[in-house]
Amino acid sequence: MEIAKCKVKIESNADIPCDRCLDTSSNAFTFCSDCCDFLCNRCTQDHTLHREMHKHNLVYLGKMQADTMSLLDNVPHKIATCQVHSDEVLKFYCETCEQLVCRDCIILKHGGHRYDRAEEVAEKGRRELQSLITEALSAADKLQSSASEAGKMITRVQEKKEYIDELIKSEFKKLHVAIEARENVLLTKNREINFEKEVALKMQQESMKNFQISIQQITSHISEALKVYNPVELLSAHPLMATGLKAINSQFSSFLLELCKTDCMLTSFTTTNLISDIQKFSEITGGSISRNGTVSLYSSEVIQGEPKTVTITARDANGEPYKYGGENVVVCLSPLDSEGKTSIFTTEDHDDGTYSVTVTPQNTGEHSLDIKIGNESIQSSPFVVYIRKRREFKLENSLQIRLSVRPNAVAVSENKLFIVSHGPSIIVADKISGALLDSIAYLPEIMENDESNDELNDVVNTSYGIVAQDNILYISNHSLNCVFKLTTDGKYLATIGSPGSGDGQLQQPYGLCLGTESDLFVAEYRGNRVSVFKTDGTFVRHIQGHMNYPWGIALDPSGNIHVSNYVNAISVYTHEGQFMHQYGEGRLRNPAGIAITAEGFSVVAESYRQTVRGRQTVRGGVSSRKSLSESKVLMFNTSDLSCVTSAQDICQGNGVACDKDGHIYVCDYQNCRIMKY
């Protein structure tokens, strides 16, 4: 301890006074490592002449302090001896009494106590202190990070304040004198909210910085002591140092790192009918945004180990998109497998109220995807997603489901296939074994019981689209120009659409598919367009252009819309309905059903058929015969639009569907079967 103090005095480059003289003007000439005293020239002479001190080790303080420091490094530490047994060195430490003792003391005074060698106890204490220092420095790093975040949040609060100031001024200019007083009120309130947030954040930031500096100072002093203390010194100071570090770490465990304020400041404006109610016009708050967020999850099937990106849109209390970022977006994919592998997440804040979240799942099977803004799940969260391994598609037939009727369309729900054909019923089959399970009536009961309905026999033959989701079926009806909504056990729920060419009306609906936010897409064969409804029947919009008798429709993993035109091409549109491109020209003959796998491959069934006539010699003469040429099932890569593979084992393909395991089901119309690939 004293040697360390000596080094500190020498490094200060100041004059060192003599420790023995009453006259403080006498500067030190030597240092006695036995007495741990600085001595002037006169005291040095007295020291060497003293009977008990003439053998003490004296270090001369020269101008070359570096040499002096080197000499001090070689000064042996003073050996501590027992005050009771002066010939015995204090080699042991009694843990029961918490004091240094000699060998004789252990025998005579500390019998039965817990003790150990002083060097070993000191080393344990040194390791404990080092661990506490590491923990404290980690706390300091976290405080520094949180303080930095507080600084960023202060900047954002200021930016939001400036933006809202401009918005307030712009809106109030439209209302002139009548709302001038209200304008001043809102500006003042905005300043107050901003000031309150800034003050709170700055105080929290200052508290974090002060705590961080305090930790660094204490740990720095203790770290320096650990370098120079001998066992005796360390053991003497250990309780105080350990108590201090433990107190710091205990204080940090209860220290609030979460920022006390956010940059969220909401307001809303409208200029309609406000003159008479000017005193109640608008409001500004410092609260959080509504968690009515939405997500672009276009497919519930995800490939293991491959990134899946979704876009999250934050919305305000009115359901309108929020224009700012800065919210804490949390994504949780569960459950984990037995090995506890975690999925990889990356989140990008676009600073406009939208966030891109990329998930790279590590496990297979059914999972729950929970997306939160702050601490609240967004709309419809958690989502059910099915993660599977990537399939290598060869379009090799693995199962044929024989039917007594000709299938027009097929949908998959859980382990069942739902097939529409020529009749007022839906055929239900097991997708694994192919066994036929049930037949469900899908026309509303009022139609089935209406014997005067002359069109009924025609109606039952004209369903070309079916799609399933969450135990709900949607079935398009070609003649009635509508879509029926019912449960998978046949309970009628609603009718969507009506005959006609206007909004919410349909002209020969064929293919169906479901998108995010409860969107139902309907391909209109005669209308040459796609109508978009909510699943509750509310009309949303039309998608038109570059269509020629659209039959099938499907969404790819990016949300783009693929429409199969019976006149030999697939048209692709953005999710909002803007035309992008076409593919399949020159390769497709009358494309009908279409489905898209989680890998991004579009599977298209041709409905092409051509009668081939020939002559055959039979007993008694020659008879004529006819047959139908085969159609193809083709697979395209939606990234580069190339044809990946094809199969030519169907005759007039109609509907196509994919299940969550990546299997493909195709309606082989003329052969009365469902082909599974």
Residue pairs with C-beta under 8 A, 6 or more apart in sequence:
1 229
1 233
1 236
1 237
2 36
2 78
3 33
3 36
3 72
3 75
3 77
3 228
4 225
4 228
4 229
5 36
6 31
6 36
6 38
6 72
7 69
7 72
7 228
9 16
9 38
10 16
10 61
10 65
10 68
10 69
10 72
11 65
11 69
13 65
15 27
16 27
16 28
16 38
16 61
17 24
17 25
17 26
17 27
17 28
17 38
18 24
18 26
18 27
18 28
18 38
18 39
18 40
18 43
19 28
19 37
19 38
19 39
20 37
20 39
20 40
20 43
21 40
21 42
21 43
26 40
26 42
26 43
27 40
28 38
28 39
28 40
28 61
29 39
29 40
29 41
29 44
29 60
29 61
30 38
30 39
30 44
30 47
30 58
30 59
30 60
30 61
31 37
31 38
31 39
31 58
31 59
31 61
31 72
32 39
32 47
32 53
32 56
32 57
32 58
32 59
33 56
33 57
33 58
33 59
33 72
33 75
33 76
33 78
34 53
34 56
34 57
34 78
35 53
35 56
36 78
38 61
39 47
39 58
44 58
47 53
47 54
47 56
47 58
48 54
48 58
57 75
57 76
59 68
59 71
59 72
59 75
60 68
61 68
62 68
77 230
79 89
80 89
80 90
80 100
80 232
81 87
81 88
81 89
81 90
81 102
82 88
82 89
82 90
82 101
82 102
82 104
82 105
84 102
84 104
84 105
85 102
85 104
85 105
88 102
88 103
88 104
88 105
89 102
90 100
90 101
90 102
90 118
90 232
91 102
91 103
91 117
91 118
92 100
92 101
92 102
92 103
92 105
92 106
92 115
92 116
92 117
92 118
93 99
93 100
93 101
93 115
93 116
93 117
93 118
93 121
93 122
93 235
94 100
94 101
94 105
94 106
94 110
94 113
94 114
94 115
95 113
95 114
95 115
95 116
95 121
96 110
96 113
96 114
96 115
97 110
97 113
98 239
100 118
100 232
100 235
101 109
101 110
101 115
106 113
106 115
118 231
118 232
118 235
119 231
121 231
121 235
122 231
122 234
122 235
122 238
125 234
125 235
125 238
125 242
126 226
126 234
128 242
129 222
129 226
129 238
129 241
129 242
129 245
130 226
132 242
132 245
132 246
132 249
133 219
133 222
133 223
133 245
135 245
135 249
136 215
136 218
136 219
136 245
136 248
136 249
136 252
137 215
137 216
137 219
139 215
139 248
139 249
139 252
139 255
140 212
140 215
140 216
140 219
142 257
143 208
143 209
143 211
143 212
143 215
143 252
143 255
143 257
144 208
144 212
146 208
146 257
146 259
147 205
147 208
147 209
147 212
149 259
150 201
150 202
150 204
150 205
150 208
150 259
151 205
153 201
153 259
153 261
153 262
153 263
153 326
154 198
154 201
154 202
154 205
156 263
156 326
157 194
157 197
157 198
157 201
157 261
157 263
157 265
158 194
158 198
159 263
160 263
160 264
160 265
160 324
161 190
161 191
161 194
161 265
164 190
164 265
164 267
164 284
165 187
165 190
167 267
167 269
168 183
168 186
168 187
168 190
168 267
169 183
171 269
171 271
171 282
172 179
172 180
172 182
172 183
174 271
175 271
175 274
175 275
175 278
178 275
178 278
179 274
179 275
179 278
179 281
181 278
182 278
182 279
182 281
182 282
186 267
186 282
186 284
189 284
190 265
190 284
193 265
193 284
193 285
193 286
194 265
196 261
196 286
197 261
197 263
197 286
200 260
200 261
201 259
201 260
201 261
204 256
204 259
204 260
208 257
211 251
211 252
211 255
214 248
215 248
215 252
218 244
218 245
218 248
219 245
222 241
222 244
222 245
225 233
225 234
225 237
225 241
226 234
229 237
261 286
262 288
262 326
263 324
263 326
264 286
264 287
264 288
264 289
264 324
264 326
264 327
265 284
265 285
265 286
266 284
266 285
266 287
266 289
266 316
266 317
267 282
267 283
267 284
267 285
268 282
268 283
268 316
268 317
268 318
269 282
274 281
288 374
289 314
289 315
289 316
289 317
289 322
289 327
289 373
290 315
290 316
290 317
290 319
291 372
291 373
291 374
291 376
291 377
291 378
291 379
292 315
292 316
292 317
292 319
292 378
292 379
293 312
293 313
293 314
293 315
293 371
293 373
293 378
293 379
294 312
294 313
294 315
294 378
294 379
294 516
294 517
295 310
295 311
295 312
295 313
295 371
295 378
295 380
295 381
295 383
295 516
296 310
296 311
296 312
296 313
296 516
296 559
296 575
297 310
297 369
297 383
297 385
297 516
298 515
298 516
298 555
298 556
298 557
298 558
298 559
298 575
299 555
299 556
299 557
299 598
300 383
300 384
300 385
300 386
300 660
301 385
301 386
301 387
301 388
301 597
301 598
301 658
301 660
301 662
302 308
302 359
302 361
302 385
302 386
302 387
302 388
302 598
303 387
303 388
303 389
303 390
303 598
303 599
304 361
304 362
304 363
304 364
304 387
304 388
304 389
304 390
305 360
305 361
305 362
305 390
306 360
306 390
307 358
307 359
307 360
308 358
308 359
308 360
308 361
308 557
309 356
309 357
309 358
309 359
310 356
310 357
310 359
310 371
311 354
311 355
311 356
311 357
312 329
312 354
312 355
312 356
312 357
312 371
312 373
312 378
313 321
313 322
313 353
313 354
314 321
314 322
314 327
314 353
314 354
314 355
314 373
315 321
315 322
315 353
316 322
321 353
321 354
322 353
323 352
323 353
324 351
324 352
324 353
325 349
325 350
325 351
325 352
325 353
325 354
325 355
326 349
326 351
327 349
327 355
327 373
327 374
328 373
328 374
329 347
329 349
329 355
329 357
329 371
329 372
329 373
330 371
330 372
330 373
330 375
331 345
331 347
331 357
331 359
331 369
331 370
331 371
331 372
332 368
332 369
332 370
332 372
332 382
333 343
333 345
333 359
333 361
333 367
333 368
333 369
333 370
333 385
334 367
334 368
334 370
335 367
335 368
336 342
336 363
337 362
337 363
337 365
341 362
341 363
342 362
343 359
343 360
343 361
343 362
343 363
344 359
344 360
344 362
345 357
345 358
345 359
345 360
346 357
346 358
347 355
347 356
347 357
347 358
348 355
348 356
348 357
348 358
349 355
350 356
357 371
359 369
361 367
361 387
363 387
364 387
364 388
364 389
365 386
365 387
366 384
366 385
366 386
366 387
367 384
367 385
367 386
367 387
368 382
368 383
368 384
368 385
369 381
369 382
369 383
369 384
369 385
370 377
370 381
370 382
370 383
371 377
371 378
371 381
371 382
371 383
372 378
372 381
386 660
388 598
388 660
388 661
388 662
390 599
391 597
391 599
391 662
393 597
393 599
393 601
393 635
393 644
393 645
393 662
393 664
393 677
394 645
395 633
395 635
395 645
395 646
395 647
395 664
395 677
396 647
396 677
397 647
397 649
397 675
397 676
397 677
398 663
398 676
398 677
399 434
399 675
399 676
400 434
400 673
400 674
400 675
400 676
401 417
401 429
401 434
401 436
401 673
401 674
401 676
402 434
402 672
402 673
403 419
403 421
403 427
403 436
403 672
403 673
403 674
404 672
405 421
405 422
405 423
405 427
405 672
406 421
406 422
406 669
406 670
406 672
407 419
407 420
407 421
407 427
407 654
407 655
407 667
407 668
407 669
407 672
407 673
407 674
408 420
408 421
408 422
408 463
408 464
408 654
408 655
408 667
408 669
409 419
409 420
409 463
409 464
409 465
409 466
409 511
409 593
409 654
409 655
409 667
410 417
410 418
410 419
410 420
410 466
410 655
410 656
410 657
410 665
410 666
410 667
410 674
411 417
411 418
411 466
411 467
411 468
411 473
411 657
412 418
412 431
412 468
412 657
412 658
412 659
412 660
412 665
413 468
413 469
413 471
413 473
413 488
415 430
415 431
415 432
416 428
416 429
416 430
416 431
416 437
416 488
417 428
417 429
417 430
417 431
417 657
417 665
417 674
418 426
418 427
418 428
418 440
418 466
418 468
418 473
418 488
419 426
419 427
419 428
419 429
419 466
419 667
419 674
420 426
420 427
420 442
420 463
420 464
420 465
420 466
420 475
420 655
421 427
421 463
422 460
422 461
423 460
423 461
424 441
424 442
424 443
424 448
424 456
424 459
424 460
425 439
425 440
425 441
425 442
426 439
426 440
426 441
426 442
426 466
426 473
426 475
426 490
427 436
427 438
427 439
428 436
428 437
428 438
428 439
428 440
429 435
429 436
429 437
429 674
430 437
431 659
431 663
431 665
431 676
434 674
434 676
440 488
440 489
440 490
441 448
441 490
442 463
442 473
442 475
442 484
442 486
442 490
442 492
443 459
443 460
443 484
444 484
444 492
444 495
445 492
447 453
447 456
447 459
448 456
450 456
455 479
458 479
459 477
459 479
459 480
462 477
462 478
462 479
463 475
463 476
463 477
463 478
464 476
464 478
464 509
464 510
464 511
464 525
464 551
464 654
464 655
465 474
465 475
465 476
465 483
465 509
465 510
465 511
465 512
465 522
465 523
465 655
466 473
466 474
466 475
466 476
466 512
466 655
467 473
467 474
467 512
467 513
467 514
468 474
468 488
469 514
471 487
471 488
472 485
472 486
472 487
472 488
472 493
472 535
473 485
473 486
473 487
473 488
474 483
474 484
474 485
474 496
474 512
474 514
474 520
474 535
475 483
475 484
475 486
475 512
476 482
476 483
476 509
476 510
476 511
476 512
476 522
477 483
477 484
477 509
478 508
478 509
478 510
478 525
480 499
481 497
481 498
481 499
481 500
481 505
481 506
481 507
481 508
481 509
482 495
482 496
482 497
482 498
482 499
482 506
482 509
483 495
483 496
483 497
483 506
483 509
483 512
483 520
483 522
483 533
484 492
484 494
484 495
484 496
485 492
485 493
485 494
485 495
485 496
485 535
485 537
486 492
486 493
487 493
494 536
494 537
495 537
496 520
496 533
496 535
496 537
497 504
497 505
497 506
497 509
497 522
497 531
497 533
497 537
498 504
498 505
498 506
499 505
499 506
499 507
500 506
500 507
501 507
501 527
503 539
503 542
504 531
504 533
504 539
506 522
506 524
506 527
506 531
507 524
507 525
507 526
507 527
508 524
508 525
508 526
508 527
509 522
509 523
509 524
509 525
509 531
510 523
510 524
510 525
510 550
510 551
510 552
511 522
511 523
511 550
511 551
511 552
511 553
511 554
511 563
511 564
511 593
511 594
511 655
512 520
512 521
512 522
512 523
512 553
513 520
513 521
513 553
513 554
513 555
514 520
514 521
514 535
515 521
515 555
515 559
515 575
516 559
518 534
518 535
518 536
519 532
519 533
519 534
519 535
519 540
520 532
520 533
520 534
520 535
521 530
521 531
521 532
521 553
521 555
521 561
522 530
522 531
522 532
522 533
522 553
523 530
523 550
523 551
523 552
523 553
523 563
524 530
524 531
524 550
525 549
525 550
525 551
525 566
526 549
528 544
528 547
528 548
528 549
528 550
529 542
529 543
529 544
529 547
529 550
530 542
530 543
530 544
530 547
530 550
530 553
530 561
530 563
530 573
530 577
531 539
531 541
531 542
531 543
532 539
532 540
532 541
532 542
532 543
532 577
533 539
533 540
534 540
541 577
542 577
543 561
543 573
543 577
545 579
546 571
546 579
546 582
547 563
547 565
547 571
548 565
548 566
548 567
548 569
549 565
549 566
549 567
550 563
550 564
550 565
550 566
550 571
551 564
551 565
551 566
551 591
551 592
551 593
551 594
551 607
552 563
552 564
552 591
552 592
552 593
552 594
552 595
552 604
552 605
552 655
552 656
553 561
553 562
553 563
553 564
553 594
554 561
554 562
554 594
554 595
554 596
554 602
555 561
555 562
555 575
555 596
556 562
556 596
556 600
556 602
556 638
557 596
557 598
557 600
558 600
559 574
559 575
560 572
560 573
560 574
560 575
560 580
560 638
561 572
561 573
561 574
561 575
561 577
562 570
562 571
562 572
562 594
562 596
562 602
562 638
563 570
563 571
563 572
563 573
563 594
564 570
564 591
564 592
564 593
564 594
564 604
565 571
565 591
566 590
566 591
566 592
566 607
567 590
568 584
568 585
568 588
568 589
568 590
568 591
569 582
569 583
569 584
569 585
569 588
569 591
570 582
570 583
570 584
570 588
570 591
570 594
570 602
570 604
570 636
571 579
571 582
572 579
572 580
572 581
572 582
572 583
572 638
573 579
573 580
574 580
581 641
583 636
583 641
584 591
584 604
584 634
584 636
584 643
587 634
587 643
588 604
588 606
588 634
589 606
589 608
589 631
589 632
590 606
590 607
590 608
591 604
591 605
591 606
591 607
592 604
592 605
592 606
592 607
592 653
592 654
592 655
593 604
593 605
593 653
593 654
593 655
593 656
593 657
593 666
593 667
594 602
594 603
594 604
594 605
594 656
595 602
595 603
595 656
595 657
595 658
595 664
596 602
596 603
596 638
596 658
597 603
597 658
597 662
597 664
598 658
598 662
599 662
600 637
600 638
600 639
601 635
601 636
601 637
601 638
601 644
602 635
602 636
602 638
603 633
603 634
603 635
603 656
603 658
603 664
603 666
604 633
604 634
604 635
604 636
604 656
605 631
605 633
605 650
605 653
605 654
605 655
605 656
605 666
605 667
606 631
606 632
606 633
606 634
606 652
606 653
607 631
607 652
607 653
607 654
607 669
608 629
608 631
608 652
609 628
609 629
609 631
609 651
609 652
609 670
610 628
610 629
611 626
611 627
611 628
612 626
612 627
612 628
612 629
613 624
613 625
613 626
614 624
614 625
614 626
614 627
615 622
615 623
615 624
615 625
616 622
616 623
616 624
616 625
628 651
628 652
628 670
629 651
630 648
630 649
630 650
630 651
631 648
631 650
631 651
631 652
631 653
632 646
632 647
632 648
632 650
632 653
633 646
633 647
633 648
633 649
633 650
633 653
633 656
633 664
633 666
633 675
633 677
634 643
634 645
634 646
635 643
635 644
635 645
635 646
636 642
636 643
636 644
637 644
647 677
649 675
650 666
650 668
650 671
650 675
651 668
651 669
651 670
651 671
652 668
652 669
652 670
653 666
653 667
653 668
653 669
654 667
654 669
655 666
655 667
656 664
656 665
656 666
656 667
657 664
657 665
658 664
658 665
659 665
663 676
663 677
664 676
664 677
665 674
665 675
665 676
665 677
666 674
666 675
666 677
667 674
668 674
668 675
